[in-house]
Structure formats: structure tokens, C-alpha cells
Amino acid sequence: MPRYTLTLMGLEISFKTDADNERIESAQAFIENKHKELVAGAGDISKEKLLTYLLLSLADDYLVAEEKLKRLEGKIGEILEKTSTEPDR
């Protein structure tokens, strides 16, 4: 399992994961962009508060995506049900 060492928001972290380098770089870029958005809107705040806002923002993004996935799965289920119960199909 590869080991990664990244610097995010001035903090160096090391970890091991099965994720490939492209996935790690995408995640890092996503977090850095979210961080920039929050800093632009929040001004001069402590790193702890900034990390808390970042965590809340990412959690919100996740919950919105999860809800969207549930709606799409429901629509797909409805379509499959219609197509499997209609005669001559």
C-alpha cells in the first residue's frame, strides 16, 4: 500500500491508502479549493474554526450528493418497474 505525505493548509499529514495518485491529487485539490472559498468569505479566523467550517461544508456537500443519489435510484427503480410490467416489452 503506497504512503503519501501531503501538506494541506499548512499541516503536513502522512497516510497509507490503496487509492491511486490521481485520486489523492483530486481530493487534495478539492479540499484546497474549498479552503480558498471559505477563507475568501470568512476573513481572518483561527485554523481550528476554518477546519471546522471546512468539515461542515464537506459534510453538507456529501449529504446533498447522497440525497441526489437516492432520488436518482428511486427514478431508475420506477423506470425499471414500468418497463418490466408493461406488456409486449
LINRA-V725183 format. One record per pair of residues at least 4 apart in sequence whose C-alpha atoms are under 6 Angstrom apart, sorted by the first residue. I is the first residue (numbers start at 1). J is the second residue. If there is no record, write none. Layout:
i->I j->J
i->I j->J
//
This chain:
i->1 j->17
i->1 j->18
i->2 j->16
i->3 j->15
i->3 j->16
i->4 j->14
i->4 j->15
i->5 j->13
i->5 j->14
i->6 j->12
i->6 j->13
i->7 j->11
i->7 j->12
i->38 j->42
i->39 j->43
i->47 j->51
//
